[in-house]
Amino acid sequence: MFGCLNLLTPERAVAAAQMVQRGAVFALNWSMGLPDPPLFGRQPFTHEVTGGDHSTSHDDVLHNWNTQSSSQWDGFRHIRNHAARDDEDGTGHFGGVPDTDHGMHHWASKGLVGRAVLADIGRWRAAQGRPLQYDQADPIEPDELLECLAAQGTELQEGDVLLMRTGWVGWYESLSNERRAEIAAPDALATPGLRSGERLAEVLWDMHIAAIGCDNPAVEVWPPGSLADADTEAAARADRRRLHEIFTHTLLLPMLGLPLGEMWNLEALAADCAADGRYECMFTSAPLNLPQGVASPPNALAIK
């Protein structure tokens, strides 16, 4: 039910609290209305405020709201794996647990508290003279995460939440409405991200982290298969048991139990870390207590 989140122990929560020095709080949820239009064919929601201008009270009603339309945790119901058995469906979701037994309510029942470390890949790549191309499938090699952390003088500890900033959210906010609509069109989206493949799963697993939260749309590069040779991409799309070769979500969520955070707003936190040279903080997240929920806004805070 919890996967790598089991590493967020009470002892690690206590240790994380000791890192709060200034009381600076950074909310990591992006606006619920962004991206606009939503990506991946998801539909926009409508916000209805009940009552009139002179009513005693108002309520909010969100029509057609998708929990993954903005900042999100991918829960363990989101992606299944097809490779671990010979039948068509494989082992399914994390731990072989039946689909409907998963849900965000499990994560919400305990809350997520621990130490977080920021890897500011965007700034680091720019300093290397290789700035990320935000409208292209620009790969971040998994080992570059380690190089970035070393350059920052930051050391990961077991059970950390790794935050990875590419700068995509800041770039997106600079776009015109017309350009936002263009990249939201079916098959038009291309974004930088971690290079898909087994090496990505190996690196993240060997870090012994509890979760990863990123500011790009998919953690890994998008679209899937865009960096693979034509034969590999065709084979992976034809045989879902090989899908992990071009789309590592199918290893990270159902096989490793590693929660994936996407489209988090890390801009203010990253600017503060660059200013004081301190890339660690206390981290909290309160997912929606939604029974059988597939995903949730992170409702995450970083506290320094």
C-alpha positions as CSV (number, residue, x, y, z in Angstrom):
1,M,0.0,0.0,0.0
2,F,2.8,2.4,0.8
3,G,5.8,1.1,-1.2
4,C,8.9,3.3,-0.7
5,L,6.8,5.6,1.5
6,N,7.5,3.1,4.3
7,L,10.9,4.8,4.5
8,L,9.2,7.9,6.0
9,T,9.5,6.7,9.5
10,P,8.6,8.7,12.7
11,E,12.4,8.9,13.4
12,R,13.0,10.5,10.1
13,A,10.1,13.0,10.6
14,V,11.7,14.0,13.9
15,A,15.1,14.5,12.2
16,A,13.5,16.5,9.4
17,A,11.9,18.9,11.9
18,Q,15.3,19.7,13.2
19,M,16.3,21.2,9.9
20,V,13.8,24.1,10.2
21,Q,16.0,27.2,10.9
22,R,14.2,30.2,9.4
23,G,10.6,29.2,9.3
24,A,10.5,29.9,5.5
25,V,7.6,27.9,4.0
26,F,7.3,27.1,0.3
27,A,4.0,25.8,-1.0
28,L,4.7,23.4,-3.9
29,N,1.3,23.1,-5.4
30,W,0.9,24.9,-8.8
31,S,-2.3,26.8,-9.5
32,M,-5.1,24.3,-10.0
33,G,-6.0,26.1,-13.2
34,L,-2.6,25.4,-14.8
35,P,-1.6,24.1,-17.3
36,D,-4.4,25.6,-19.3
37,P,-5.5,23.8,-21.4
38,P,-4.7,20.6,-19.5
39,L,-2.2,18.2,-21.0
40,F,-2.5,14.6,-22.1
41,G,-6.1,15.1,-23.4
42,R,-7.4,15.7,-19.9
43,Q,-10.5,18.0,-19.8
44,P,-10.6,21.3,-18.0
45,F,-12.8,21.7,-15.0
46,T,-15.4,24.3,-14.3
47,H,-15.4,26.1,-10.9
48,E,-18.9,27.0,-9.8
49,V,-19.4,29.2,-6.7
50,T,-22.9,28.6,-5.4
51,G,-25.2,31.4,-4.2
52,G,-25.5,35.0,-5.4
53,D,-23.7,38.2,-4.7
54,H,-25.8,38.8,-1.6
55,S,-26.1,35.2,-0.3
56,T,-25.2,34.5,3.3
57,S,-22.8,31.8,2.2
58,H,-21.0,30.3,-0.8
59,D,-19.8,26.8,-1.7
60,D,-17.4,25.6,-4.3
61,V,-18.4,23.0,-6.8
62,L,-15.8,21.6,-9.2
63,H,-17.3,20.1,-12.3
64,N,-15.3,17.5,-14.3
65,W,-12.2,18.0,-12.1
66,N,-9.3,15.6,-12.9
67,T,-7.0,15.1,-9.9
68,Q,-4.0,14.9,-12.4
69,S,-4.8,18.1,-14.3
70,S,-2.2,20.1,-12.3
71,S,0.3,19.3,-9.5
72,Q,-0.1,15.7,-8.6
73,W,1.0,12.5,-7.0
74,D,0.7,9.5,-9.2
75,G,-0.7,6.9,-7.0
76,F,-0.2,3.1,-7.4
77,R,-3.5,2.7,-9.3
78,H,-2.3,5.0,-12.0
79,I,0.0,2.6,-14.0
80,R,0.1,-1.2,-14.2
81,N,3.0,-3.4,-15.3
82,H,2.4,-6.1,-18.0
83,A,5.8,-7.8,-17.9
84,A,6.1,-9.9,-14.8
85,R,3.9,-12.8,-15.9
86,D,3.3,-14.6,-19.2
87,D,-0.4,-13.6,-19.4
88,E,-1.6,-10.4,-21.0
89,D,-2.0,-8.4,-17.8
90,G,1.1,-9.3,-15.9
91,T,1.2,-8.6,-12.2
92,G,-0.9,-5.4,-12.5
93,H,-0.5,-2.8,-9.8
94,F,2.1,-2.4,-7.1
95,G,2.6,-5.4,-4.8
96,G,0.1,-7.5,-6.8
97,V,-2.7,-5.9,-4.8
98,P,-6.1,-5.9,-6.6
99,D,-6.8,-2.7,-8.4
100,T,-9.6,-1.5,-6.2
101,D,-7.7,-2.2,-3.0
102,H,-5.3,0.6,-3.8
103,G,-6.1,4.2,-3.2
104,M,-4.8,7.6,-2.1
105,H,-6.7,7.1,1.2
106,H,-3.9,4.9,2.3
107,W,-1.3,7.6,1.9
108,A,-3.6,10.2,3.4
109,S,-4.2,8.0,6.5
110,K,-0.6,8.6,7.7
111,G,0.5,11.8,5.8
112,L,3.9,12.2,4.4
113,V,6.7,13.9,6.5
114,G,10.4,13.8,6.1
115,R,13.5,15.3,4.7
116,A,13.5,16.6,1.1
117,V,16.5,17.4,-1.1
118,L,16.3,19.6,-4.2
119,A,18.3,18.7,-7.3
120,D,18.1,21.9,-9.4
121,I,18.9,20.2,-12.8
122,G,17.7,23.3,-14.6
123,R,20.3,25.6,-13.1
124,W,23.0,23.0,-13.2
125,R,22.5,22.2,-16.9
126,A,22.6,25.9,-17.7
127,A,25.8,26.3,-15.8
128,Q,27.2,23.4,-17.8
129,G,26.5,25.3,-21.0
130,R,23.7,22.8,-21.9
131,P,20.5,24.5,-20.9
132,L,17.4,22.4,-21.1
133,Q,15.2,22.8,-24.2
134,Y,11.7,23.0,-22.7
135,D,9.7,22.4,-25.9
136,Q,11.8,19.3,-26.9
137,A,12.2,15.8,-25.6
138,D,15.6,16.8,-24.1
139,P,16.9,13.9,-22.0
140,I,18.3,14.2,-18.5
141,E,20.6,11.3,-18.0
142,P,19.8,9.5,-14.7
143,D,23.4,9.8,-13.6
144,E,23.2,13.6,-14.1
145,L,21.0,13.6,-11.0
146,L,24.0,12.4,-9.0
147,E,26.3,14.9,-10.7
148,C,24.0,17.8,-10.0
149,L,23.7,16.8,-6.3
150,A,27.5,16.5,-6.0
151,A,27.9,20.0,-7.6
152,Q,25.5,21.4,-5.1
153,G,27.4,19.7,-2.2
154,T,24.2,17.9,-1.3
155,E,24.1,14.3,0.0
156,L,21.0,12.2,-0.2
157,Q,20.0,10.1,2.8
158,E,17.9,7.0,2.9
159,G,14.2,7.9,3.0
160,D,14.6,11.4,1.5
161,V,12.0,12.8,-0.9
162,L,14.0,13.9,-4.0
163,L,12.7,17.1,-5.6
164,M,13.9,17.7,-9.2
165,R,13.5,21.1,-10.8
166,T,13.9,21.4,-14.5
167,G,12.5,24.9,-14.8
168,W,9.6,23.7,-17.0
169,V,6.9,25.3,-14.8
170,G,8.6,28.7,-15.0
171,W,9.0,28.4,-18.8
172,Y,5.4,27.4,-19.2
173,E,4.2,30.5,-17.3
174,S,6.1,32.7,-19.7
175,L,4.1,31.3,-22.7
176,S,1.3,33.0,-24.5
177,N,-2.2,31.5,-24.4
178,E,-1.8,30.6,-28.1
179,R,1.4,28.7,-27.4
180,R,-0.1,26.9,-24.4
181,A,-3.0,25.7,-26.6
182,E,-0.5,24.5,-29.2
183,I,1.5,22.3,-26.9
184,A,-1.7,20.8,-25.3
185,A,-2.9,19.5,-28.7
186,P,-2.8,15.7,-29.0
187,D,0.6,14.4,-29.9
188,A,2.1,17.9,-29.8
189,L,3.7,17.9,-26.3
190,A,7.4,17.4,-26.0
191,T,9.2,18.1,-22.7
192,P,12.6,17.4,-21.1
193,G,12.8,14.8,-18.4
194,L,14.8,11.8,-17.2
195,R,15.8,9.4,-19.9
196,S,13.5,6.4,-19.8
197,G,14.8,2.9,-19.4
198,E,16.0,0.4,-16.8
199,R,19.0,2.6,-15.9
200,L,16.6,5.3,-14.6
201,A,14.9,2.7,-12.4
202,E,18.3,1.4,-11.2
203,V,19.5,4.9,-10.2
204,L,16.3,5.9,-8.4
205,W,16.1,2.6,-6.6
206,D,19.8,2.8,-5.5
207,M,19.2,6.2,-4.0
208,H,16.8,4.6,-1.5
209,I,14.5,7.6,-1.7
210,A,10.9,7.6,-0.5
211,A,9.5,9.5,-3.5
212,I,10.4,11.9,-6.3
213,G,8.6,15.1,-7.0
214,C,9.4,17.0,-10.2
215,D,8.2,20.2,-12.0
216,N,7.9,18.7,-15.5
217,P,4.8,16.9,-16.8
218,A,5.9,13.3,-16.6
219,V,9.1,13.0,-14.5
220,E,10.6,11.2,-17.5
221,V,11.1,12.6,-20.9
222,W,8.0,13.1,-23.1
223,P,6.8,11.6,-25.4
224,P,7.6,8.0,-24.6
225,G,9.8,6.4,-27.2
226,S,11.0,9.7,-28.6
227,L,14.6,8.9,-27.7
228,A,14.6,5.2,-28.6
229,D,15.5,3.7,-31.9
230,A,12.7,2.9,-34.2
231,D,12.8,-0.9,-33.7
232,T,12.8,-0.6,-29.9
233,E,9.9,1.8,-29.9
234,A,7.9,-0.3,-32.3
235,A,8.6,-3.5,-30.3
236,A,7.7,-1.8,-27.0
237,R,4.4,-0.5,-28.4
238,A,3.5,-3.8,-29.9
239,D,4.3,-5.8,-26.8
240,R,3.1,-4.2,-23.6
241,R,5.5,-6.4,-21.6
242,R,8.3,-4.3,-23.1
243,L,6.7,-1.0,-22.5
244,H,9.1,-0.2,-19.6
245,E,11.8,0.2,-22.3
246,I,10.3,3.5,-23.4
247,F,8.0,4.4,-20.5
248,T,9.6,3.8,-17.1
249,H,6.4,4.6,-15.2
250,T,5.7,0.9,-15.7
251,L,8.7,0.0,-13.5
252,L,8.7,2.9,-11.0
253,L,5.1,2.8,-9.8
254,P,3.9,-0.9,-10.0
255,M,7.3,-2.6,-9.6
256,L,9.3,-0.4,-7.2
257,G,6.4,1.3,-5.4
258,L,8.1,4.7,-6.0
259,P,5.6,7.6,-5.9
260,L,6.0,10.1,-8.7
261,G,5.2,13.8,-8.3
262,E,4.6,15.8,-11.5
263,M,4.1,19.5,-12.3
264,W,5.1,20.7,-8.9
265,N,6.0,24.4,-8.5
266,L,9.6,24.4,-7.3
267,E,10.5,27.9,-8.6
268,A,10.5,29.8,-5.3
269,L,12.1,27.0,-3.4
270,A,14.9,26.7,-6.0
271,A,15.6,30.4,-5.9
272,D,15.9,30.3,-2.2
273,C,18.2,27.3,-2.3
274,A,20.4,29.0,-4.9
275,A,20.6,32.1,-2.7
276,D,21.6,30.4,0.6
277,G,23.3,27.3,-0.8
278,R,21.2,25.0,1.3
279,Y,19.3,22.4,-0.7
280,E,17.6,20.4,2.1
281,C,14.4,21.1,3.9
282,M,11.6,19.6,5.9
283,F,8.9,18.2,3.7
284,T,5.2,17.5,4.3
285,S,2.4,16.3,2.0
286,A,-1.3,15.7,2.8
287,P,-2.8,13.8,-0.2
288,L,-6.6,13.7,-0.6
289,N,-8.3,11.2,1.6
290,L,-10.1,9.8,-1.4
291,P,-11.0,6.1,-1.1
292,Q,-9.6,4.1,-4.1
293,G,-8.2,7.4,-5.5
294,V,-5.8,7.1,-8.4
295,A,-4.0,10.3,-7.8
296,S,-4.0,13.5,-5.7
297,P,-2.7,17.0,-5.6
298,P,0.3,16.8,-3.3
299,N,-0.6,19.6,-0.9
300,A,3.1,19.7,-0.2
301,L,5.2,22.2,1.8
302,A,8.9,22.6,2.0
303,I,10.1,24.3,5.2
304,K,13.6,25.7,5.8
